[in-house]
Amino acid sequence: MNLKQIAAEHAASFVEDGMKVGLGTGSTAYYAICRIGERVRAGLNIQAVATSEASDKLAREWGIPIIPFDQIGRLDLTIDGADEVDPDFNLIKGGGGALLREKIVAANSDKLIIVADGSKAVQKLGKFPLPVEVVPFASEWTFKALENMGCQPKWRMDGPKQYLTDNGNLIADCHLGAIADASELNVQLNMLPGVVDNGLFVKMADVVIIAKEDGSIDELHRP
C-alpha cells in the first residue's frame, strides 16, 4: 500500500476545471502530478506552474499546460508535500531542495494543500533537519552565522560536491531538535545576510491530507 500515492491522489480531486494550479516537488507531489495528468488527458482543462525543473518536466510529459509566471496570475491552489507537519499547520519543507520556489508559489496561491503520510505528522517540528537556502557568495560567513545561532548546520552534498538548488544556491541542513517557536525562528533565519529563505512554512497550509497505515485518510482544514 503506497500511502503517499493514496494521499496525493485524494488531493488531486480538489482540482477543478478552469483552475490555475501550482505543482509541488518531491516524491509525494509526483503522484499528485501524475493523477492530475491523467485527468487532463481525460479532458480536465487547467493551467499550471511548477516549483522545480523536475516537476515542470513531469507535468509536460503528462500534457499539463505549463504557463509562464508572468502570464498566469494568482493561483487557485497548490498541491505539495512536506517533510514535517505540526498540529498548528506549520511545516518543514525542502527535503527535495525546492523550498524557495515552493514558498513563492505557495504564497501566491489561494489554497495550499499539503499531502503526507502519517510519519510526517509530528507534535513539534525539528527532528527533520531544517533546510536553509544560502547564496554561494561568502557562504562560509553565512554558515558561521548559522553555527552561532546554534543551528548545527551541515552543507547538503551531491556526491563529492555541494548540492545546488535550481536557483544555483547552496543548502545548509540545520539539525535543531525540537523547534520551540517556528514563527520566531523563521524571522531570525531570514534576517541573516546570505540566507535566501528557509524551509519553515508558518501557517501557510490550508488543508493537510494524511494517509494512515490502514489506507484511510485524514483531511484536516486550518481553522
N, C-alpha and C positions, 0 to 999 in steps of 0.2 A: 504493500500500500504506500503510495507516494503522497505524503501529507502536503508537501509543497505544491504539488500539482492540483490536489483537491482544493486547497485554499485559493490558488491562483485562478483556477477555472471558475470558482464561485465569484471572485472579484470581477472577472471579465463580464459577468452577467450585468454589472452596473452600467456598462457601456451601451448607450442607446443611439439610434440612427440620428445623424446630424451633429453628433458631439465632436468637440475638439479635445483630444486625449493626449496625455503625457505618458510615455512608456518608460518604465524604470529599467534598472540594470541589476544583473545578478541571476543566481540560479532559480529563484522563485519568480522573478519578473519574466524570465524566459518562458515559463509555462503560460503566463498571462498573455504574452505577446503571441504565442502560438495559437491560443484559443481565440484571441481577437482576430488573428489572421484567418482562421477557419471561418469565422463569422463574416469577415469581409469577402471572402471567396463565395460565401453563400448569399451575398447581397447587401451586407451592412455597409452603410455609407458614413464614413468618418474622415476626419483629418487628424494627423498625429505629429508629434515631435518626440525625439528620443533623447535619453540622458547620457548616452555613450555611443561611441562608434560601433561597438559590438551590437547594441540594441537597434541602432539605425540599420545596420546591415541585415539583421534578422527580420526586422519589420519589412524591409524592402523585398526580401526573399518571399515573404508571405503575401506581398501585394498590398500592404497597408500604405496608403498615401502619406508620405512624409512631406511636410510643408515647411518652408524656411521660417525661422523665428520672427523675422520682420514682417511676415505676412499673416501669421496665424492669430495673433492677438491672445487674449486671456483664454486659458483652458477651462473646460468644464470639470475635468477630473484627471488625476494622475494615479496610476497603479504602480506600486513599488514594493520591494521587500524591506526588511530591517534585520539588523544583527541582534538587537535587543529592544524590547518594548516594556515600559513600566506601567503601573496602574493609572498614572496621570497622562498617558498617551505621549510621553516623551520617548524619544528613540535614540539609539546609536545606529548610524548607517555609515557606509564607506568601506565595508569589508571587500567590496568589489572594486574599490578605487575611484568611484564616480561621484563622491559625496558633494563636490561643489556644483556640478551640473544638476545633480538630483535636487539639491536645495534650491537652486534658481528656478527649476521647473516647478517644484512643489509650491514655492512662494507665489507663483503666477497661475495657480490652479484654484478653482472654487472649492474643490474637494480633493483631499489626499487620502487614498485608500491604501492601507498597509496590509500586506499579506505575509503570514508567518506560520510556522508550525509551533507546537506547544513549547518546544525547548527555548524559544526566543522570548517568551513571556517571563519577566523577572520582577521581583519586588523592588530592587534597586539596580539602576544602571551601573556598569563599570567593570563587570567581570570580563566582558569582551573588550579588548584594547580599543581605545578611542582614537580613530584616525584624525590626524591634523594635517591639512594640506599646506605645504610650505614652498615659497618661491626659492629657486636654486641660488639666487644671489645672496651671498653671505649666510648661507643656510646653517653654517656652524654656529653663528651667533644666535639664530632663532632656536636651534636645538638646545643651546646652553640656557636660553631663557626658559624653555620648557622644563629643563632639568631643575632650574632654580625654583620653579613653581611646584616641584615635587611630582611631576607627571611621569617620571621614569620612561622617557621616550626611547624608542628604537626605530631606526630607519627601516622602512619596508624595502625588501630586496627582491630583485628579479634575477635569480641566479647570482652571478658574481657582481652584478651592477645594482645601483639603486633603482627602485621602481619609479617609473614616470607615469603620471596621470595623462589623460587625453589632452590636458591643458599644458603639458610639459613641466609640471611641478612635482615635487617630492612629497612623500607621505611619512610622517612620524607617527608610529602607533604608540599611544600612551597607555601605560599599564597602571591604572589608577585604583583598582579595587572598587569599593562602593563609592559612588558619587553622591555626596550629601546634598548638593544643590545644583541641578543641571542648568538651570537658568543663569545662575551667577557664574558658573564655570564657562558657559558658552560665551558670555560677555568678556570675561577675563582673557580667554584664549584669543578671541578675535581682536582684542586691543593690542596684542603683541605685534610689533612691526615684523613683517616677514611671514606671518600667518595669513593665508588667503581665507580659509574658513575651516571649520571643524565638523565632525560627524554627529554632533548633538542637534537633533531636530526637536526643539522645545515647543510642545503644544501645537505642532503643525499638522499632526494626523487627525483626520475627522472620523474615519472608520478603520477599525482593526479587525481583520479576519484571521482567526486562528483555527487551524485544523488540528484536532485532537487525535490521540492514539487510536481511538475506536473508529476514526473516519468521520465523526461528526464535526460540525463547525460552530464555533462561537463568533457571532457578528456583533462587535462592540462599537457603540457610537459615542463620541465625545459629547458630554452634556453642553 
